[in-house]
Amino acid sequence: MLINSLPKIVTELPGPKCKLVIEKRSTAIPSAVACSAPFVIDRAEGAMVQDLDGNIFMDWVAGISVLNIGHSNKEVIKAVQDQAERYFHPQINTIHYKEYIDLAETLNNITPGSFKKRTAFFNSGAEGIENAVKIARKYKRRTEIIAFSGGFHGRTYMAMTLTSGNTYRAAFTPLAPGVHRAEFPNEYRTNSNIAKENIVKHYIDQLEYMFVDYLSPESVAAILIEPIQGENGFIAPPAGYIKQLRQICDKHGILLIADEVQTGFCRTGKMFATEYWADEGVYADILVSAKSMAAGIPLSAVTGREEIMQSVQVGEIGGTYGGNPLACASALKVIEIMQRDNFADKAIRIGEKCLPRFAGWYEKYKSIGTYRGTGAMLSLEFVKDRITKEPDPKIAADIINYCKYKGLILKNAGSYNQTVRLLMPLVTTDEQISIGLDMIEEAINKFSIK
Ligand code: PLP
């Protein structure tokens, strides 16, 4: 069975059948829609992908964090098939249907916080973020939004403006108005003159200085933050930061929006990463989720405190496809399976297998500047020099490329593409995990400064 198989390369890459499709792609699709995989998928199960020529790869990108449940889960397929037999698209403003309502109720219950909530559905992470911002502005009747350096929130105009990084933004000015950027507390890249115990204060002071310097806190509708930055390389803020951020929000009547698009649905060892906030008594006012919710069918959700979600009027939010029944049926089954089979625990166990290996590699290979892991949200950041911490995107690319031709698919992250991130499906078997880690170590050993 493909689900339990191991990577196996049986042709040169790309193989003959795959080559034909890749050649066609090169003339049919804009080259900006880029892909460097040396194969074309034929079918997939769990963490494993088979190509048109019979090669088998292990997918540790998982649709960029969309397939926490794994490729082609049989129960999810059945739920979507059953739904497809009944109806595809009544449209939620036209005909009532149960799947949208049941999923909204489920998210209201499973997102952190026992206060009353409501949920609306959209099609992508970016669209979820756009709508969270619209709702926050309407509720607060304020215009300004604070986002963070290194943050990623999508590519539509508001989401792109909230996103950090010139690769995504520079060519598309003028950007959306009313967006401000605070410094994300990246402990590893904080000036070493600042003592570890002062790091939280340093970043909180910087944020509060924005209110002294140029931004009236009474004009700020919301602060938007990823609980763990995804595209920036899986960076969590230091302990205590979120509590103080929440205090700033409370002091000035600012809403706190959590972007759980990449962290949600068990990746971090909890159903939502903001459950770690809840341990400190901190809750988001609005939580945006997407990606792994519907196992690959486009769907995003904005879940917020009832009074906030009720502040928008008919016509102000929505869309033709948001909360499509096929996506909702998929999501309902995904959540049922994740709860029944304790996927949060699977993520913790994957982290426990990987982190000791990372620690050993850190001792051996000087190119590893640091490594990170919360549950199965795991990454290795590469540097040219541990003292200067100069990012090393080349070694990250070399490792990814080496692994790809051995049959392991990985993706980079970080402002300089200096980080290799691991996003294995949470159903990856122990044997597959150890084979994948062996391949990564082989690559690090080949390319790292010793
Ligand atoms: N927010 C976060 C944290 C993300 O990681 C992403 C995508 O990677 C988005 C938002 C945008 O989601 P989408 O690509 O579905 O628009």
Residues whose N, C-alpha, C, O or C-beta is under 5 A from the ligand:
A	BS01	PLP	S124 G125 A126 E127 F152 H153 G154 E226 G230 D259 V261 Q262
